[in-house]
């Protein structure tokens, strides 16, 4: 097993800490996106509702 210098060890610890910060940030952004998607799903219309609002018949909607 090779030995690791103190400098290399410190650099690795710093990199791990930076990756932890980045991971926390990305988790936060992911939660924001999930929340936004859930919000959009909550207000989304069904196909029948969209057709009614657009004034399309079933045949028009298929084509």
C-alpha positions in Angstrom: 0.0 0.0 0.0 1.4 3.4 -0.9 1.7 6.2 1.6 -0.1 9.5 1.0 1.7 12.7 1.8 0.1 15.2 4.1 -0.3 17.6 1.2 -2.2 15.0 -0.8 -4.3 14.0 2.2 -5.3 17.7 2.8 -6.1 18.1 -0.9 -8.3 15.1 -0.8 -10.1 16.3 2.3 -10.7 19.7 0.7 -12.0 18.0 -2.5 -14.4 15.9 -0.4 -15.6 18.9 1.4 -16.2 20.8 -1.9 -18.1 17.8 -3.3 -20.3 17.7 -0.2 -21.1 21.3 -0.6 -21.9 20.7 -4.3 -24.0 17.7 -3.4 -26.0 19.7 -0.9 -26.6 22.4 -3.4 -27.7 19.9 -6.1 -30.1 18.2 -3.7 -31.6 21.6 -2.9 -32.0 22.4 -6.6 -33.5 18.9 -7.2 -36.1 19.5 -4.4 -37.0 22.8 -6.0 -37.5 21.1 -9.4 -39.5 18.3 -7.8 -41.7 20.8 -6.0 -42.2 22.8 -9.2 -43.2 19.6 -11.1 -45.6 18.6 -8.4 -47.2 22.1 -8.6 -47.6 21.8 -12.3 -49.1 18.4 -12.0 -51.6 19.7 -9.4 -52.9 22.3 -11.8 -52.6 20.3 -15.0 -55.8 19.6 -17.0 -57.0 16.3 -18.1 -57.3 15.6 -21.8 -61.1 16.1 -21.7 -60.7 19.4 -19.9 -58.1 20.6 -22.5 -60.4 19.6 -25.3 -63.4 21.4 -23.8 -61.4 24.6 -23.2 -60.0 24.4 -26.8 -63.4 23.6 -28.2 -62.2 20.5 -30.0 -64.3 17.4 -30.6 -62.8 14.0 -29.9 -62.2 13.4 -33.6 -60.3 16.7 -33.9 -58.2 16.0 -30.9 -57.1 12.6 -32.3 -56.0 14.2 -35.6 
